[in-house]
Structure formats: C-alpha cells, structure tokens
Amino acid sequence: MHKLIIEDDEGKAVVVPLIREEISIGRQEGNTIRLTERNVSRRHARLVRREGRYVLEDLGSHTGTKVNGSAIKAVVSLNDGDHIVIGDYKLAIKIERPTKEAIWDCRMCGQCILHSTGLSCPMRCPKNLRNGPCGGTLQDGSCEVVPEMKCVWVSAWEGSRRLPLWRSHMAHVERPTDWRLQETGSWENLLTGRDRHVPAGWAAAEGTRAPAARPRT
C-alpha cells in the first residue's frame, strides 16, 4: 500500500492511505487532501496512479512544488521515501509492504521490532516468538520445526553484532504479538501511536494504564 505522510510546520503528522486513482491537493474545499495554509494554492498539485505507482504534477501553483529539494517543472514519478514540499507542509511517500517484504521478508505484523532483532524479522519464526529462541535450536543453528531453515534468532543474534546502533536492543524484553495489528503498517502505527494502545490485560500486568478507547464516529 502507498501512504502519504503529511507534516505541518508544527511537526504534527498524519498518515493518509493512497487508495484513489487521482488525488488533488490544495487549499480550497473539494480537494482530496486539503492543506489550509495561505502559501498553498487553491488547486496546488495532484497525484495520479499510473501502472501501479504515483506521479506528481504541480498545477501552476504560486509557490511551486518541490521533490527532494528541487522544484518540479513537469510530471514526476515518485519513489518510496521521496520528500515533497508544498508551502509549509512536508510530505513523504511510503510504500511499506513491497519494500519490507523484499528486504526483510516482512510478515506485516504491524509492530516492527527489526532494530531490536538484528534486522531479522522474528515473525518468520514458526512459533512467532518475539523474545529469543524456543530452546529447540539444533546444534548447527537450524530450526527444530523447519530444519532446512536457519533459526531466526540465530540470525537475529548474528545480525545484531554487525549493527553500529541498537546492538544492545537484543536484550530488550518485547511485548507479545498484538494480533489486532496484523496486516497493518508499522510505520503508520508508530507515527499515530496505535502500537502503544495495548489490551487492558497487558496494561494491568505491566502496571500501566491502557489508553481510553476512542468513541466511534
């Protein structure tokens, strides 16, 4: 899924899933995404999906549109992580699943701890363990459930020793998997704080208070 992260001049961020074929951006009502600062034109820019990816076009705005620091003069094809500036707003395109699946064989648990597991996804463990191996790791480092596969936690330990940062995070005790977040984006959950809304039972066990549920609208 493509997502657009929008940050205003106060650092407040929102995440917008991109599900339409065409998305208009501007100050006036009626735009798909409305940015209300005065240095945004009424119809400033638009995103259009073409062959599975989005392109960006400036619609003759008075302040222009920048991608990765350069003002665009024509239609620009966007890639994962590209940074867009419209007025006082900073926007970024994120394509989570394809990127994370290709690099880390991500299983989209919605609560990523790759930085704590040597960049080895713990959800590849057949037992879905998030706090170290089960104790059945074979002598050659392979998995007892799938012997032809290297134990995920052996890979995690080896990977953590190669990291310049986060090496000590292997010692962190992680929360159990919150299956309510399965198939959601961990980047979005991190930005919105969704991954901190734990079940009431967990909060009681941890001596913390579960956030109040938001009323349905």
C-alpha positions in Angstrom: 0.0 0.0 0.0 1.1 3.5 -0.8 0.8 6.0 2.1 1.4 9.8 2.2 2.8 11.2 5.5 1.9 14.8 5.9 3.7 17.0 8.4 2.8 20.6 9.1 5.0 23.5 10.3 4.4 22.5 13.9 5.7 19.0 13.4 2.3 17.3 13.6 2.0 14.4 11.3 -0.9 12.5 9.8 -0.8 9.4 7.6 -3.1 9.2 4.5 -3.5 5.8 2.7 -3.5 6.4 -1.0 -6.3 4.4 -2.5 -7.7 6.6 -5.2 -6.5 6.8 -8.8 -6.3 10.6 -8.6 -5.7 12.7 -5.5 -5.9 16.5 -5.6 -4.0 18.7 -3.1 -4.9 22.3 -2.4 -6.3 24.9 0.0 -9.9 25.0 -1.2 -12.7 22.7 -0.2 -13.3 19.8 -2.5 -9.7 18.7 -2.8 -9.0 15.1 -1.8 -6.3 16.4 0.5 -6.9 19.9 1.9 -3.9 21.9 3.2 -5.1 25.1 4.7 -2.0 27.4 5.0 -2.1 30.5 2.8 1.1 29.6 0.9 -0.8 26.6 -0.6 -2.7 27.4 -3.8 -6.4 26.6 -4.1 -5.5 23.8 -6.5 -1.9 23.2 -5.9 -0.9 19.7 -7.2 -2.2 16.3 -7.9 -1.2 12.7 -7.6 -2.1 10.2 -10.3 -1.7 6.4 -10.2 0.0 5.1 -13.3 1.0 1.5 -13.7 1.0 0.8 -10.0 2.9 3.9 -8.9 2.1 7.5 -8.3 3.2 10.5 -10.3 3.1 14.1 -9.0 2.1 17.2 -11.0 2.2 20.8 -10.0 -1.0 22.6 -11.2 0.5 26.1 -11.7 0.7 26.9 -8.0 2.2 30.3 -7.0 4.7 28.8 -4.6 5.6 25.7 -6.5 6.1 22.1 -5.5 9.5 20.5 -4.6 10.5 16.9 -4.7 13.7 16.0 -2.8 14.7 19.7 -2.7 14.1 20.5 -6.4 11.2 22.4 -7.9 9.3 20.3 -10.4 8.5 21.6 -13.8 6.8 18.6 -15.2 5.1 15.4 -14.1 7.5 13.5 -11.7 7.3 9.8 -10.9 7.6 9.2 -7.2 9.6 6.5 -5.4 9.4 5.2 -1.8 10.8 7.8 0.6 10.6 10.7 -1.8 10.1 14.0 0.1 7.7 16.6 -1.2 7.3 20.2 0.0 4.1 22.1 -0.6 4.0 25.5 1.1 4.8 24.9 4.8 3.9 21.2 4.6 6.4 18.3 4.2 5.0 15.2 2.6 6.6 11.8 2.1 5.6 8.8 0.0 5.9 5.4 1.8 5.4 2.0 0.2 5.7 -0.3 3.2 4.8 -3.8 2.2 6.8 -4.2 -1.0 9.9 -2.6 0.5 9.9 -4.6 3.7 8.9 -7.9 2.1 11.8 -7.6 -0.4 14.5 -6.7 2.1 13.4 -8.4 5.4 10.8 -10.9 4.3 8.3 -8.9 6.4 5.1 -10.6 7.6 3.3 -7.3 8.3 2.6 -7.8 12.0 2.1 -4.0 12.4 4.5 -3.8 15.4 8.0 -3.9 13.9 11.0 -4.6 16.2 13.6 -5.2 13.4 16.0 -2.7 15.1 15.9 -5.0 18.2 16.4 -8.3 16.4 19.4 -7.6 14.2 17.2 -6.7 11.2 15.9 -10.3 11.2 12.1 -10.4 11.3 11.1 -12.5 14.3 7.7 -13.3 12.8 9.4 -15.7 10.4 9.8 -18.0 13.4 7.3 -20.8 13.0 6.4 -20.3 16.7 6.1 -16.5 16.3 8.5 -16.0 19.2 9.5 -12.3 19.9 11.9 -12.8 22.8 14.5 -15.2 21.8 14.6 -18.9 20.6 12.4 -21.6 21.9 15.3 -23.8 23.2 14.9 -26.3 20.4 17.5 -24.8 18.1 19.6 -27.6 16.6 23.4 -27.8 17.1 24.0 -26.4 13.6 21.8 -23.4 14.3 18.8 -24.6 12.3 15.2 -24.5 13.3 13.7 -27.6 15.1 10.3 -27.1 13.3 11.7 -26.4 9.8 15.2 -28.0 9.9 16.2 -26.7 6.4 15.7 -23.1 7.8 18.3 -21.3 9.9 16.8 -20.4 13.3 15.5 -16.8 13.1 17.0 -16.0 16.5 20.5 -17.2 15.5 20.3 -14.9 12.5 19.0 -12.1 14.8 21.9 -12.5 17.2 24.5 -12.6 14.4 22.9 -9.6 12.7 22.8 -7.6 16.0 26.5 -8.0 16.4 27.1 -6.3 13.0 24.9 -3.3 13.7 26.6 0.0 14.6 23.5 1.1 16.5 20.8 -0.8 18.5 23.2 -3.7 19.3 22.1 -3.7 22.9 18.4 -3.8 22.0 18.7 -7.6 21.7 18.4 -7.6 25.5 15.1 -5.8 25.5 12.0 -7.7 26.6 9.4 -7.2 23.9 5.6 -7.3 24.3 3.7 -10.3 22.9 2.3 -10.0 19.4 -0.9 -7.9 19.3 -2.7 -9.8 16.6 -5.2 -6.9 16.2 -2.5 -5.1 14.3 -1.8 -7.9 11.8 -1.7 -6.7 8.2 -1.5 -3.0 9.3 1.5 -0.8 8.6 4.0 -0.5 11.5 5.3 2.9 10.2 1.7 4.3 10.4 1.2 2.6 13.8 4.4 4.2 15.1 3.5 7.7 13.9 0.0 7.6 15.1 0.8 5.8 18.4 -1.5 2.9 17.6 1.1 0.4 18.6 1.0 1.8 22.1 -2.7 1.0 22.6 -2.2 -2.3 24.3 -5.1 -4.6 25.6 -6.3 -3.8 29.1 -4.9 -7.1 30.4 -1.4 -6.2 29.2 -1.6 -2.8 30.8 -2.6 -4.3 34.1 0.2 -6.8 34.0 2.7 -4.0 33.2 1.4 -1.7 35.9 0.4 0.9 33.3 -3.0 2.2 32.2 -4.5 1.3 28.9 -5.5 4.4 26.8 -9.2 5.0 26.7 -10.9 3.8 23.6 -11.9 6.5 21.1 -15.6 6.9 20.6 -16.9 5.6 17.2 -18.0 8.3 14.8 
